[in-house]
Amino acid sequence: MPRSVNHVASRARRKKVLKLTRGYFGARRNVWTVAKNTWEKGLQYAYRDRKNKKRSFRGLWIQRINAAARLEGLSYSKLMGALHKAGIVMNRKVLADLAMNHPEAFKAIVDKAKNA
């Protein structure tokens, strides 16, 4: 009796991966083993870089807060210490947004932190 291998399912699985690799260059697009390896490696990069994106944005926010704080005569670390001491709980994303788009509001927060 011949062996049953279910070509329908295995071909569908391969077609699914090959569809995901459309737009890749050369053999990465249409050779099954190369395409599969490229697609899997892409998933690893995507996972890693979702974490790195958060790290990069935090660094950007800190740079923006530091630049705005120095215009007010403080360093980043002194400002964050003063905010903590004053009991002002505000994350870096919001502080950076205020520093960029609403400098008068940022100045008010810095003044409140200085006086507390």
N, CA, C and O atoms as CSV, one atom per row, in Angstrom:
chain,resi,resn,atom,element,x,y,z
A,1,MET,N,N,0.841,-1.187,0.000
A,1,MET,CA,C,0.000,0.000,0.000
A,1,MET,C,C,0.887,1.251,0.000
A,1,MET,O,O,1.839,1.324,0.777
A,2,PRO,N,N,0.595,2.227,-0.849
A,2,PRO,CA,C,1.433,3.428,-0.902
A,2,PRO,C,C,1.295,4.288,0.370
A,2,PRO,O,O,0.290,4.260,1.079
A,3,ARG,N,N,2.357,5.039,0.602
A,3,ARG,CA,C,2.400,5.897,1.786
A,3,ARG,C,C,1.562,7.154,1.547
A,3,ARG,O,O,1.606,7.734,0.462
A,4,SER,N,N,0.811,7.567,2.542
A,4,SER,CA,C,-0.013,8.777,2.440
A,4,SER,C,C,0.800,9.958,2.965
A,4,SER,O,O,1.314,9.910,4.082
A,5,VAL,N,N,0.918,11.021,2.159
A,5,VAL,CA,C,1.782,12.129,2.547
A,5,VAL,C,C,1.066,13.465,2.637
A,5,VAL,O,O,1.651,14.434,3.121
A,6,ASN,N,N,-0.169,13.550,2.191
A,6,ASN,CA,C,-0.963,14.783,2.275
A,6,ASN,C,C,-0.255,15.960,1.599
A,6,ASN,O,O,0.125,16.930,2.254
A,7,HIS,N,N,-0.089,15.858,0.300
A,7,HIS,CA,C,0.545,16.932,-0.466
A,7,HIS,C,C,-0.232,18.233,-0.404
A,7,HIS,O,O,0.352,19.312,-0.498
A,8,VAL,N,N,-1.533,18.141,-0.248
A,8,VAL,CA,C,-2.354,19.355,-0.227
A,8,VAL,C,C,-1.929,20.253,0.928
A,8,VAL,O,O,-1.740,21.455,0.739
A,9,ALA,N,N,-1.778,19.689,2.109
A,9,ALA,CA,C,-1.427,20.486,3.288
A,9,ALA,C,C,-0.005,21.020,3.196
A,9,ALA,O,O,0.236,22.186,3.508
A,10,SER,N,N,0.945,20.184,2.770
A,10,SER,CA,C,2.335,20.643,2.717
A,10,SER,C,C,2.518,21.713,1.649
A,10,SER,O,O,3.265,22.671,1.850
A,11,ARG,N,N,1.844,21.557,0.520
A,11,ARG,CA,C,1.940,22.582,-0.529
A,11,ARG,C,C,1.300,23.891,-0.068
A,11,ARG,O,O,1.822,24.972,-0.341
A,12,ALA,N,N,0.187,23.791,0.622
A,12,ALA,CA,C,-0.462,25.004,1.135
A,12,ALA,C,C,0.442,25.725,2.129
A,12,ALA,O,O,0.513,26.954,2.140
A,13,ARG,N,N,1.130,24.950,2.962
A,13,ARG,CA,C,2.049,25.536,3.939
A,13,ARG,C,C,3.178,26.273,3.231
A,13,ARG,O,O,3.544,27.383,3.618
A,14,ARG,N,N,3.725,25.650,2.194
A,14,ARG,CA,C,4.807,26.294,1.441
A,14,ARG,C,C,4.310,27.535,0.711
A,14,ARG,O,O,4.989,28.561,0.689
A,15,LYS,N,N,3.134,27.441,0.118
A,15,LYS,CA,C,2.588,28.590,-0.606
A,15,LYS,C,C,2.364,29.774,0.325
A,15,LYS,O,O,2.547,30.928,-0.063
A,16,LYS,N,N,1.968,29.476,1.550
A,16,LYS,CA,C,1.730,30.540,2.528
A,16,LYS,C,C,3.026,31.305,2.814
A,16,LYS,O,O,3.028,32.535,2.865
A,17,VAL,N,N,4.122,30.572,2.999
A,17,VAL,CA,C,5.408,31.223,3.266
A,17,VAL,C,C,5.898,31.957,2.026
A,17,VAL,O,O,6.397,33.077,2.133
A,18,LEU,N,N,5.765,31.354,0.860
A,18,LEU,CA,C,6.222,32.004,-0.370
A,18,LEU,C,C,5.419,33.278,-0.652
A,18,LEU,O,O,5.944,34.234,-1.222
A,19,LYS,N,N,4.171,33.284,-0.258
A,19,LYS,CA,C,3.372,34.501,-0.423
A,19,LYS,C,C,3.899,35.604,0.486
A,19,LYS,O,O,3.889,36.777,0.110
A,20,LEU,N,N,4.362,35.236,1.683
A,20,LEU,CA,C,4.893,36.220,2.632
A,20,LEU,C,C,6.248,36.772,2.200
A,20,LEU,O,O,6.651,37.842,2.654
A,21,THR,N,N,6.962,36.046,1.317
A,21,THR,CA,C,8.284,36.510,0.887
A,21,THR,C,C,8.237,37.228,-0.458
A,21,THR,O,O,9.283,37.485,-1.053
A,22,ARG,N,N,7.055,37.553,-0.940
A,22,ARG,CA,C,6.958,38.337,-2.175
A,22,ARG,C,C,7.636,39.681,-1.968
A,22,ARG,O,O,7.491,40.297,-0.912
A,23,GLY,N,N,8.370,40.133,-2.962
A,23,GLY,CA,C,9.075,41.396,-2.844
A,23,GLY,C,C,10.517,41.243,-2.406
A,23,GLY,O,O,11.274,42.212,-2.463
A,24,TYR,N,N,10.928,40.046,-1.965
A,24,TYR,CA,C,12.318,39.816,-1.621
A,24,TYR,C,C,13.116,39.658,-2.915
A,24,TYR,O,O,12.542,39.473,-3.987
A,25,PHE,N,N,14.431,39.731,-2.807
A,25,PHE,CA,C,15.296,39.712,-3.981
A,25,PHE,C,C,15.784,38.297,-4.293
A,25,PHE,O,O,16.174,37.552,-3.394
A,26,GLY,N,N,15.756,37.942,-5.566
A,26,GLY,CA,C,16.358,36.695,-6.041
A,26,GLY,C,C,15.719,35.459,-5.462
A,26,GLY,O,O,14.496,35.353,-5.380
A,27,ALA,N,N,16.572,34.510,-5.054
A,27,ALA,CA,C,16.106,33.216,-4.564
A,27,ALA,C,C,15.338,33.348,-3.253
A,27,ALA,O,O,14.596,32.440,-2.877
A,28,ARG,N,N,15.510,34.470,-2.554
A,28,ARG,CA,C,14.798,34.665,-1.290
A,28,ARG,C,C,13.296,34.721,-1.504
A,28,ARG,O,O,12.524,34.573,-0.557
A,29,ARG,N,N,12.884,34.932,-2.732
A,29,ARG,CA,C,11.469,35.067,-3.027
A,29,ARG,C,C,10.837,33.755,-3.455
A,29,ARG,O,O,9.675,33.505,-3.133
A,30,ASN,N,N,11.583,32.892,-4.188
A,30,ASN,CA,C,10.901,31.756,-4.813
A,30,ASN,C,C,11.532,30.384,-4.576
A,30,ASN,O,O,10.953,29.378,-4.985
A,31,VAL,N,N,12.688,30.310,-3.936
A,31,VAL,CA,C,13.269,29.002,-3.603
A,31,VAL,C,C,12.846,28.673,-2.181
A,31,VAL,O,O,13.137,29.424,-1.250
A,32,TRP,N,N,12.166,27.559,-2.019
A,32,TRP,CA,C,11.491,27.250,-0.756
A,32,TRP,C,C,12.410,27.346,0.451
A,32,TRP,O,O,12.076,28.040,1.411
A,33,THR,N,N,13.563,26.669,0.438
A,33,THR,CA,C,14.403,26.635,1.638
A,33,THR,C,C,14.979,28.021,1.939
A,33,THR,O,O,15.022,28.443,3.095
A,34,VAL,N,N,15.419,28.722,0.897
A,34,VAL,CA,C,15.993,30.053,1.098
A,34,VAL,C,C,14.909,31.014,1.586
A,34,VAL,O,O,15.139,31.804,2.501
A,35,ALA,N,N,13.731,30.942,0.972
A,35,ALA,CA,C,12.626,31.824,1.364
A,35,ALA,C,C,12.208,31.563,2.806
A,35,ALA,O,O,11.954,32.503,3.559
A,36,LYS,N,N,12.135,30.307,3.188
A,36,LYS,CA,C,11.733,29.957,4.559
A,36,LYS,C,C,12.733,30.503,5.562
A,36,LYS,O,O,12.351,31.082,6.579
A,37,ASN,N,N,14.028,30.317,5.270
A,37,ASN,CA,C,15.067,30.818,6.183
A,37,ASN,C,C,15.016,32.336,6.286
A,37,ASN,O,O,15.150,32.891,7.376
A,38,THR,N,N,14.822,33.005,5.160
A,38,THR,CA,C,14.772,34.469,5.157
A,38,THR,C,C,13.566,34.971,5.944
A,38,THR,O,O,13.668,35.925,6.715
A,39,TRP,N,N,12.430,34.319,5.743
A,39,TRP,CA,C,11.200,34.717,6.425
A,39,TRP,C,C,11.343,34.525,7.941
A,39,TRP,O,O,10.942,35.388,8.722
A,40,GLU,N,N,11.918,33.381,8.349
A,40,GLU,CA,C,12.101,33.125,9.774
A,40,GLU,C,C,13.074,34.127,10.395
A,40,GLU,O,O,12.862,34.592,11.515
A,41,LYS,N,N,14.141,34.456,9.663
A,41,LYS,CA,C,15.101,35.430,10.167
A,41,LYS,C,C,14.442,36.808,10.280
A,41,LYS,O,O,14.728,37.565,11.207
A,42,GLY,N,N,13.571,37.121,9.341
A,42,GLY,CA,C,12.838,38.381,9.402
A,42,GLY,C,C,11.971,38.478,10.635
A,42,GLY,O,O,11.847,39.548,11.230
A,43,LEU,N,N,11.362,37.356,11.027
A,43,LEU,CA,C,10.551,37.348,12.249
A,43,LEU,C,C,11.426,37.597,13.477
A,43,LEU,O,O,11.000,38.263,14.420
A,44,GLN,N,N,12.652,37.061,13.464
A,44,GLN,CA,C,13.579,37.302,14.585
A,44,GLN,C,C,13.951,38.778,14.664
A,44,GLN,O,O,13.968,39.367,15.745
A,45,TYR,N,N,14.250,39.374,13.500
A,45,TYR,CA,C,14.587,40.800,13.474
A,45,TYR,C,C,13.412,41.636,13.967
A,45,TYR,O,O,13.594,42.591,14.722
A,46,ALA,N,N,12.207,41.273,13.536
A,46,ALA,CA,C,11.024,42.038,13.937
A,46,ALA,C,C,10.830,41.987,15.445
A,46,ALA,O,O,10.520,43.001,16.071
A,47,TYR,N,N,11.012,40.804,16.028
A,47,TYR,CA,C,10.862,40.649,17.483
A,47,TYR,C,C,11.914,41.488,18.212
A,47,TYR,O,O,11.598,42.217,19.153
A,48,ARG,N,N,13.168,41.374,17.763
A,48,ARG,CA,C,14.266,42.113,18.403
A,48,ARG,C,C,14.034,43.619,18.304
A,48,ARG,O,O,14.205,44.351,19.278
A,49,ASP,N,N,13.643,44.066,17.119
A,49,ASP,CA,C,13.556,45.502,16.896
A,49,ASP,C,C,12.314,46.129,17.512
A,49,ASP,O,O,12.268,47.345,17.699
A,50,ARG,N,N,11.300,45.316,17.832
A,50,ARG,CA,C,10.191,45.871,18.612
A,50,ARG,C,C,10.678,46.275,19.987
A,50,ARG,O,O,10.187,47.251,20.554
A,51,LYS,N,N,11.640,45.538,20.536
A,51,LYS,CA,C,12.226,45.898,21.827
A,51,LYS,C,C,13.160,47.106,21.673
A,51,LYS,O,O,13.147,48.019,22.498
A,52,ASN,N,N,13.969,47.096,20.607
A,52,ASN,CA,C,14.928,48.186,20.394
A,52,ASN,C,C,14.232,49.515,20.117
A,52,ASN,O,O,14.756,50.580,20.443
A,53,LYS,N,N,13.054,49.444,19.515
A,53,LYS,CA,C,12.295,50.664,19.215
A,53,LYS,C,C,11.964,51.412,20.499
A,53,LYS,O,O,12.070,52.637,20.556
A,54,LYS,N,N,11.566,50.678,21.524
A,54,LYS,CA,C,11.244,51.290,22.809
A,54,LYS,C,C,12.481,51.955,23.411
A,54,LYS,O,O,12.409,53.052,23.964
A,55,ARG,N,N,13.615,51.267,23.291
A,55,ARG,CA,C,14.880,51.780,23.805
A,55,ARG,C,C,15.275,53.061,23.068
A,55,ARG,O,O,15.713,54.031,23.687
A,56,SER,N,N,15.118,53.058,21.751
A,56,SER,CA,C,15.493,54.220,20.945
A,56,SER,C,C,14.631,55.430,21.274
A,56,SER,O,O,15.132,56.548,21.391
A,57,PHE,N,N,13.325,55.197,21.423
A,57,PHE,CA,C,12.438,56.311,21.722
A,57,PHE,C,C,12.722,56.896,23.101
A,57,PHE,O,O,12.667,58.112,23.280
A,58,ARG,N,N,13.022,56.045,24.069
A,58,ARG,CA,C,13.344,56.553,25.404
A,58,ARG,C,C,14.572,57.460,25.333
A,58,ARG,O,O,14.602,58.517,25.964
A,59,GLY,N,N,15.587,57.048,24.565
A,59,GLY,CA,C,16.780,57.881,24.396
A,59,GLY,C,C,16.460,59.211,23.742
A,59,GLY,O,O,16.994,60.248,24.134
A,60,LEU,N,N,15.586,59.180,22.743
A,60,LEU,CA,C,15.185,60.414,22.057
A,60,LEU,C,C,14.450,61.350,23.015
A,60,LEU,O,O,14.698,62.556,23.031
A,61,TRP,N,N,13.543,60.782,23.812
A,61,TRP,CA,C,12.802,61.613,24.773
A,61,TRP,C,C,13.746,62.254,25.777
A,61,TRP,O,O,13.576,63.420,26.134
A,62,ILE,N,N,14.744,61.498,26.237
A,62,ILE,CA,C,15.698,62.034,27.214
A,62,ILE,C,C,16.503,63.175,26.593
A,62,ILE,O,O,16.748,64.183,27.254
A,63,GLN,N,N,16.913,63.033,25.344
A,63,GLN,CA,C,17.655,64.106,24.668
A,63,GLN,C,C,16.809,65.370,24.551
A,63,GLN,O,O,17.304,66.475,24.773
A,64,ARG,N,N,15.548,65.207,24.205
A,64,ARG,CA,C,14.663,66.369,24.055
A,64,ARG,C,C,14.420,67.057,25.391
A,64,ARG,O,O,14.424,68.285,25.473
A,65,ILE,N,N,14.209,66.265,26.435
A,65,ILE,CA,C,13.994,66.849,27.767
A,65,ILE,C,C,15.252,67.566,28.226
A,65,ILE,O,O,15.177,68.657,28.791
A,66,ASN,N,N,16.405,66.962,27.988
A,66,ASN,CA,C,17.678,67.566,28.392
A,66,ASN,C,C,17.898,68.897,27.684
A,66,ASN,O,O,18.317,69.870,28.311
A,67,ALA,N,N,17.618,68.951,26.379
A,67,ALA,CA,C,17.802,70.196,25.619
A,67,ALA,C,C,16.889,71.292,26.158
A,67,ALA,O,O,17.317,72.435,26.322
A,68,ALA,N,N,15.633,70.947,26.434
A,68,ALA,CA,C,14.688,71.942,26.945
A,68,ALA,C,C,15.045,72.347,28.368
A,68,ALA,O,O,14.896,73.513,28.733
A,69,ALA,N,N,15.514,71.404,29.175
A,69,ALA,CA,C,15.877,71.705,30.564
A,69,ALA,C,C,17.068,72.647,30.618
A,69,ALA,O,O,17.127,73.533,31.470
A,70,ARG,N,N,18.010,72.456,29.714
A,70,ARG,CA,C,19.198,73.317,29.705
A,70,ARG,C,C,18.841,74.755,29.332
A,70,ARG,O,O,19.514,75.690,29.766
A,71,LEU,N,N,17.789,74.941,28.531
A,71,LEU,CA,C,17.316,76.298,28.250
A,71,LEU,C,C,16.763,76.957,29.515
A,71,LEU,O,O,16.740,78.183,29.630
A,72,GLU,N,N,16.322,76.132,30.451
A,72,GLU,CA,C,15.795,76.643,31.728
A,72,GLU,C,C,16.867,76.668,32.812
A,72,GLU,O,O,16.572,77.005,33.959
A,73,GLY,N,N,18.104,76.318,32.470
A,73,GLY,CA,C,19.204,76.393,33.424
A,73,GLY,C,C,19.391,75.150,34.290
A,73,GLY,O,O,20.017,75.221,35.348
A,74,LEU,N,N,18.859,74.025,33.855
A,74,LEU,CA,C,19.009,72.770,34.582
A,74,LEU,C,C,19.549,71.702,33.649
A,74,LEU,O,O,19.394,71.788,32.431
A,75,SER,N,N,20.185,70.692,34.232
A,75,SER,CA,C,20.536,69.520,33.433
A,75,SER,C,C,19.373,68.532,33.530
A,75,SER,O,O,18.460,68.704,34.338
A,76,TYR,N,N,19.424,67.508,32.703
A,76,TYR,CA,C,18.362,66.493,32.703
A,76,TYR,C,C,18.249,65.825,34.071
A,76,TYR,O,O,17.153,65.675,34.611
A,77,SER,N,N,19.401,65.422,34.627
A,77,SER,CA,C,19.366,64.686,35.888
A,77,SER,C,C,18.866,65.563,37.030
A,77,SER,O,O,18.121,65.094,37.891
A,78,LYS,N,N,19.272,66.835,37.046
A,78,LYS,CA,C,18.804,67.761,38.091
A,78,LYS,C,C,17.297,67.972,37.964
A,78,LYS,O,O,16.584,68.022,38.966
A,79,LEU,N,N,16.820,68.096,36.729
A,79,LEU,CA,C,15.380,68.286,36.506
A,79,LEU,C,C,14.592,67.073,36.987
A,79,LEU,O,O,13.589,67.220,37.686
A,80,MET,N,N,15.043,65.875,36.615
A,80,MET,CA,C,14.314,64.669,37.002
A,80,MET,C,C,14.330,64.492,38.529
A,80,MET,O,O,13.348,64.043,39.120
A,81,GLY,N,N,15.456,64.849,39.156
A,81,GLY,CA,C,15.523,64.786,40.613
A,81,GLY,C,C,14.569,65.777,41.264
A,81,GLY,O,O,13.902,65.455,42.248
A,82,ALA,N,N,14.508,66.993,40.707
A,82,ALA,CA,C,13.611,68.024,41.246
A,82,ALA,C,C,12.151,67.630,41.058
A,82,ALA,O,O,11.327,67.854,41.945
A,83,LEU,N,N,11.825,67.038,39.898
A,83,LEU,CA,C,10.447,66.582,39.657
A,83,LEU,C,C,10.057,65.507,40.668
A,83,LEU,O,O,8.953,65.517,41.212
A,84,HIS,N,N,10.977,64.586,40.906
A,84,HIS,CA,C,10.707,63.505,41.857
A,84,HIS,C,C,10.503,64.062,43.270
A,84,HIS,O,O,9.588,63.657,43.988
A,85,LYS,N,N,11.374,64.997,43.650
A,85,LYS,CA,C,11.296,65.593,44.989
A,85,LYS,C,C,10.002,66.392,45.153
A,85,LYS,O,O,9.409,66.413,46.231
A,86,ALA,N,N,9.564,67.055,44.061
A,86,ALA,CA,C,8.334,67.861,44.110
A,86,ALA,C,C,7.080,66.992,44.041
A,86,ALA,O,O,5.969,67.487,44.229
A,87,GLY,N,N,7.256,65.704,43.771
A,87,GLY,CA,C,6.102,64.805,43.697
A,87,GLY,C,C,5.353,64.898,42.383
A,87,GLY,O,O,4.189,64.507,42.301
A,88,ILE,N,N,6.009,65.412,41.356
A,88,ILE,CA,C,5.391,65.509,40.030
A,88,ILE,C,C,5.693,64.214,39.290
A,88,ILE,O,O,6.841,63.938,38.942
A,89,VAL,N,N,4.653,63.426,39.057
A,89,VAL,CA,C,4.821,62.138,38.382
A,89,VAL,C,C,4.393,62.319,36.931
A,89,VAL,O,O,3.208,62.444,36.623
A,90,MET,N,N,5.391,62.331,36.047
A,90,MET,CA,C,5.118,62.511,34.624
A,90,MET,C,C,6.148,61.703,33.849
A,90,MET,O,O,7.343,61.793,34.129
A,91,ASN,N,N,5.697,60.916,32.879
A,91,ASN,CA,C,6.653,60.078,32.157
A,91,ASN,C,C,7.432,60.891,31.124
A,91,ASN,O,O,7.066,62.015,30.782
A,92,ARG,N,N,8.502,60.295,30.644
A,92,ARG,CA,C,9.407,60.994,29.735
A,92,ARG,C,C,8.756,61.310,28.393
A,92,ARG,O,O,9.068,62.323,27.768
A,93,LYS,N,N,7.858,60.443,27.957
A,93,LYS,CA,C,7.183,60.674,26.677
A,93,LYS,C,C,6.382,61.974,26.730
A,93,LYS,O,O,6.450,62.782,25.804
A,94,VAL,N,N,5.634,62.175,27.794
A,94,VAL,CA,C,4.811,63.373,27.936
A,94,VAL,C,C,5.694,64.606,28.131
A,94,VAL,O,O,5.436,65.660,27.550
A,95,LEU,N,N,6.735,64.467,28.952
A,95,LEU,CA,C,7.646,65.601,29.165
A,95,LEU,C,C,8.305,66.041,27.866
A,95,LEU,O,O,8.420,67.236,27.594
A,96,ALA,N,N,8.739,65.069,27.062
A,96,ALA,CA,C,9.379,65.400,25.788
A,96,ALA,C,C,8.393,66.066,24.848
A,96,ALA,O,O,8.754,66.996,24.127
A,97,ASP,N,N,7.151,65.602,24.847
A,97,ASP,CA,C,6.134,66.210,23.996
A,97,ASP,C,C,5.876,67.653,24.423
A,97,ASP,O,O,5.760,68.543,23.580
A,98,LEU,N,N,5.787,67.881,25.729
A,98,LEU,CA,C,5.611,69.254,26.215
A,98,LEU,C,C,6.805,70.126,25.844
A,98,LEU,O,O,6.641,71.276,25.437
A,99,ALA,N,N,7.998,69.574,25.987
A,99,ALA,CA,C,9.209,70.339,25.674
A,99,ALA,C,C,9.241,70.755,24.208
A,99,ALA,O,O,9.675,71.859,23.880
A,100,MET,N,N,8.779,69.863,23.324
A,100,MET,CA,C,8.813,70.151,21.888
A,100,MET,C,C,7.662,71.058,21.445
A,100,MET,O,O,7.871,72.031,20.721
A,101,ASN,N,N,6.439,70.725,21.890
A,101,ASN,CA,C,5.255,71.350,21.313
A,101,ASN,C,C,4.610,72.415,22.191
A,101,ASN,O,O,3.864,73.258,21.692
A,102,HIS,N,N,4.889,72.388,23.496
A,102,HIS,CA,C,4.285,73.358,24.423
A,102,HIS,C,C,5.345,73.848,25.399
A,102,HIS,O,O,5.308,73.493,26.577
A,103,PRO,N,N,6.294,74.661,24.926
A,103,PRO,CA,C,7.406,75.067,25.795
A,103,PRO,C,C,6.962,75.859,27.025
A,103,PRO,O,O,7.606,75.787,28.072
A,104,GLU,N,N,5.861,76.618,26.905
A,104,GLU,CA,C,5.399,77.394,28.067
A,104,GLU,C,C,4.898,76.458,29.183
A,104,GLU,O,O,5.116,76.733,30.363
A,105,ALA,N,N,4.237,75.372,28.817
A,105,ALA,CA,C,3.785,74.391,29.809
A,105,ALA,C,C,4.988,73.689,30.441
A,105,ALA,O,O,5.005,73.440,31.646
A,106,PHE,N,N,5.988,73.372,29.624
A,106,PHE,CA,C,7.209,72.742,30.144
A,106,PHE,C,C,7.902,73.669,31.127
A,106,PHE,O,O,8.370,73.240,32.182
A,107,LYS,N,N,7.962,74.961,30.767
A,107,LYS,CA,C,8.589,75.963,31.647
A,107,LYS,C,C,7.841,76.039,32.977
A,107,LYS,O,O,8.470,76.155,34.029
A,108,ALA,N,N,6.518,75.975,32.946
A,108,ALA,CA,C,5.722,76.017,34.180
A,108,ALA,C,C,6.034,74.798,35.066
A,108,ALA,O,O,6.137,74.924,36.287
A,109,ILE,N,N,6.179,73.643,34.454
A,109,ILE,CA,C,6.515,72.436,35.220
A,109,ILE,C,C,7.903,72.556,35.838
A,109,ILE,O,O,8.112,72.182,36.992
A,110,VAL,N,N,8.850,73.081,35.061
A,110,VAL,CA,C,10.221,73.261,35.574
A,110,VAL,C,C,10.229,74.252,36.731
A,110,VAL,O,O,10.902,74.029,37.738
A,111,ASP,N,N,9.488,75.341,36.592
A,111,ASP,CA,C,9.424,76.339,37.675
A,111,ASP,C,C,8.827,75.740,38.944
A,111,ASP,O,O,9.307,75.999,40.048
A,112,LYS,N,N,7.787,74.946,38.778
A,112,LYS,CA,C,7.160,74.298,39.936
A,112,LYS,C,C,8.127,73.311,40.608
A,112,LYS,O,O,8.160,73.198,41.834
A,113,ALA,N,N,8.901,72.612,39.798
A,113,ALA,CA,C,9.882,71.659,40.336
A,113,ALA,C,C,11.026,72.400,41.051
A,113,ALA,O,O,11.522,71.940,42.079
A,114,LYS,N,N,11.436,73.545,40.495
A,114,LYS,CA,C,12.507,74.331,41.108
A,114,LYS,C,C,12.089,74.882,42.471
A,114,LYS,O,O,12.869,74.880,43.423
A,115,ASN,N,N,10.848,75.350,42.544
A,115,ASN,CA,C,10.372,76.026,43.770
A,115,ASN,C,C,9.948,75.050,44.868
A,115,ASN,O,O,9.784,75.448,46.022
A,116,ALA,N,N,9.773,73.794,44.520
A,116,ALA,CA,C,9.310,72.831,45.530
A,116,ALA,C,C,10.446,72.306,46.386
A,116,ALA,O,O,10.220,71.489,47.279
